[in-house]
């Protein structure tokens, strides 16, 4: 027969064991709250996950650019926690044209090369980038983003250059009138005529809101979609060698219409006063940026001719120029421009799209001897996709 103290000890051990078994496994302390929890909720994010390279803002959005890795992420969380907002909607968009991520398929690895492996004499190193210069404008924080505006004080434009045509589709222009060294009668209307090839003319966007705001595009034939312009500058002499001031011009007009029979026209409705002039083309893509082509060694994409205007329309004494044979009233262009003073630089180009300023008075420049024509000519290269390194620029 067991003694009393031993019986008490055995009873104590038995009671302790039964209490432990009655408690939930792994939880030896009671907890307030619901007696059970709902099962975990699985959230699947069917989008490209992103590794951010920029700075993080408050909350859960990520600023800067992320590189997409085309993976599908699955996360598990309790229903007692808020729904996941870890990824910005735009950053996870399946549409690459609205996504804020840079797809690795469009990263140009060649941009990491500064070109100095075998440098040509005087060649400078290129800027390099491993992310297509997507945040380049952050390097010039003193400048505003161009943002579709014409900002005369300078800006930084983040839009890519866009589609580059083949060498067989490089545009070219040639003035039909005025011809080189022709003489025109002063203050008499005349029509500038320009022949264009290899460009789908008639494409221009809002110059006040979409300036430089989109990449260059080509049509189904591979030709640049764009338009041209003509600008007439007054010179001090036919043999002037002093560079002109681009802020001053006698006439400007955007040739926004499509070419008719390959010809674009611009009416100089009131003519110009007597003097010596240069007329030039400015061929641009739809968003007004100068056209971009695939090779450095090539002919000019634009044209320029020099002409004289006299009081009676006859060449000045000793001049070798011919008189104008183009009737002033044969223009087929519509919407003649209104003559207004040449504008000073401003945030908007008021002459884009057809308004024509009156002659600007250029600052007299000293007459200099013409030294043009001393450059050495090189044979035109056969069409190819490459330009010879370090030449022709």
C-alpha positions, 0 to 999 in steps of 0.5 A, a space after each residue: 500500500 502506497 503512502 499518502 505523500 506518494 499518492 499525492 505526488 502521482 495525482 499531481 503528475 496525472 492532472 498536469 498531463 491531462 491539462 497539457 493534452 487538452 490545450 491546442 498543440 504548440 499553444 500553451 497560452 490562451 489568446 483573446 479574439 476570434 476562436 479561428 482565423 480564415 485561411 490565407 489568401 493567395 494573390 497572383 500578380 500576372 505582370 512583369 515583375 520589376 527591379 527598381 533602379 530609381 528612388 522610392 517615394 512614400 507609400 508603395 509607388 516606385 519612381 524612376 525606371 524599372 527593368 522588366 523580367 517578364 516573370 509572374 509573381 505570387 504572394 501570400 498574405 492574411 486577409 487581415 492585412 490590406 490588399 497588396 499595392 506594392 506595384 504601380 499600375 502603370 509599371 505592371 501594365 501589359 502594354 509596353 507603350 504605357 508601362 513605366 518599365 524598360 523592356 530589356 529587348 529594347 536596351 541598346 548594348 552598344 550605348 555602353 561603348 564610348 567609341 574610344 577603342 580605336 579613336 580617330 585623331 581628335 575624336 571625343 568619347 561618347 556619353 554612355 548608358 546601360 539603360 538607353 539614357 532614360 533618365 538623362 535629363 536628370 543630369 541637367 536639373 537646371 533645364 526644364 523638360 521640353 514637354 512639347 513646348 518651344 522653349 527659347 531659353 533651352 530645355 531637355 527633351 526625353 523623347 527618343 529619336 524614333 524610326 530611321 529610314 533606309 539609305 534608299 529612303 533618305 529625303 531630298 529637296 531642290 528648289 524649282 524657283 527661285 533658281 540660283 542667282 536669279 533676279 526678281 523685281 522688288 516688292 512683287 509677289 512670287 511663289 517659292 517652288 520646292 521639289 521633294 522626294 522620298 518623304 511623305 509630306 503633309 504631316 505636321 502636329 501642333 507646334 505649340 503643344 507637341 513640339 519634339 514630343 514624339 519619335 520620328 515615324 515612317 510610312 509603309 514604304 519606309 519614307 519619313 512622315 513629315 513636312 518641310 519649311 522655307 526660310 529666306 534670309 537677307 544677306 549683305 552681299 552675294 559673296 557674304 561669308 559671315 554666318 547669318 543670325 538664325 533669329 533673323 529672317 525675311 520670310 518663313 513659312 511651314 509647308 504643311 500641305 502634301 506635295 502636288 506632283 512632287 512640288 511644295 509651294 509658298 507664296 511670298 504675297 508682297 514680295 521683298 525689298 531690293 537686296 541679296 537673299 538666301 532661301 533654304 529648306 528645313 525638312 522635318 518629321 511630323 513633330 518638327 524635329 530635323 529628319 534623321 537618316 541612317 548614315 553620316 556620309 551622304 548628300 544634303 537633305 536640304 537645299 539652298 539657293 541665292 538670288 537678288 531682288 532689284 527695283 526693276 527686276 533686272 540684274 545689277 550692272 556686272 551681275 551674272 544673274 538671270 531675270 525671273 521667268 516665273 510669273 508672280 501670279 501663277 501660284 497654286 498655293 493656298 493660304 498666303 501668309 500675312 507679313 509681320 515683323 520677325 519675332 524675337 525668340 519666344 516660347 512659341 513659334 508664331 510663324 510655324 504653319 504659314 505666317 510670314 514675317 516681313 524682312 528683318 534688318 540684318 546687322 551689317 557685316 564686313 564684306 569678306 572674300 569668299 573662301 568656299 570651295 576649298 574642301 576636298 571632295 570624296 566619292 559618294 559611298 555606295 548605299 549601305 547600313 554603315 557610315 565610315 567611322 569618324 568621317 563625314 560628320 
